[in-house]
Amino acid sequence: MPETPRQIVERVLAAGLAQDYEALLGLMAPDGSIEWPHRPAGVPGRLEGHEEIRRYLSAAAKAPIRFDEFTDMTIYETDDPGTVIAEYEAHGSITTTGAPYHQSIIAVFRISGGRITSYRDYLDPLPLMEARASMPDTASATR
């Protein structure tokens, strides 16, 4: 039985938390995109296609921000069966300082043919900007 759009979103969020970017890419359409409409300088607005997404996520994996858990997760299934919205809190730490890191996120996913075609991540840019300011090498903090 094929996965529902909700199940695909649950899997992509689990892959992101685990930093299993190959699993995440496996859930994306080959020409799928990830967007950050609200972001600090240095974070791209849009990534398109597996290779561009893979390059960015490989660099992001080296950033000193690690997420330990997602809490208060609510997944909304919409009237459009291919659109799913996830709202959650991401908790982790800045590995270089040990400081806690918290991010509020709303993500809108569009799914077609069992793959994510669009992943719009509406994160709160302020915690990321504050975390980057406290890091010795802010250029490496890409998340």
Salt bridges, closest charged atoms under 4 A:
GLU3 OE1 - ARG11 NH1 2.64
GLU10 OE2 - ARG6 NE 3.18
GLU22 OE2 - ARG54 NE 2.74
GLU35 OE2 - ARG46 NH1 3.13
GLU35 OE2 - ARG120 NE 3.53
GLU48 OE1 - ARG46 NH2 3.19
GLU51 OE2 - ARG54 NH1 2.53
GLU77 OE2 - ARG6 NH1 3.36
GLU89 OE1 - HIS102 NE2 2.50
